[in-house]
């Protein structure tokens, strides 16, 4: 037979099973909140790990007391590497500019020759790393090399650049030769 509590003055009595279910139901929102916040924290940490693997790969300890000093030392080492890379980039850039300047006068010379229909005889090219010298003859009825254009192109990169017409003579009939010298320094 089941016990019924029909009197109005008595307190309601719960069974142990009912009591445990009610406690579980009342604690469930707190457990859910802590579980969701833990999962969100894990998601945020994994996002940080994907975004900044360099930092987390170089940490020796995850102890919160030492974490700030480790991150600061890592920042200093990364800045040092950044400065080394910038310095190396500058050296490479300067090297490329020097190499470009070393052969630019020849490229301009051959580029200008390819644009004309006259014949050319290159009698001498000298370059010692600082100064260059080109001696050549142009054969035609009229000189087709524009000394002003050449001067404008090469004067940007070379100091004391000069284009000199040394000699202009009739060669055969109306065919002339023009003796030019280009010289300048880096």
Secondary structure by P-SEA (a helix, b strand, c coil): cccccccccccccccaaaaaaaaaaaaaaaaaaaaaaaaaaaaaaaaaaaacaaaaaacccccccaaaaaaaaaaaaaaaaaaaaaaaaaaaaaaaaaaaaacaaaaaaaaaaaaccbbbbbccccccccbbbbbbccccccccccaaaaaaaaaacccbbbbbbcccccccccbbbbbbbbbbcc
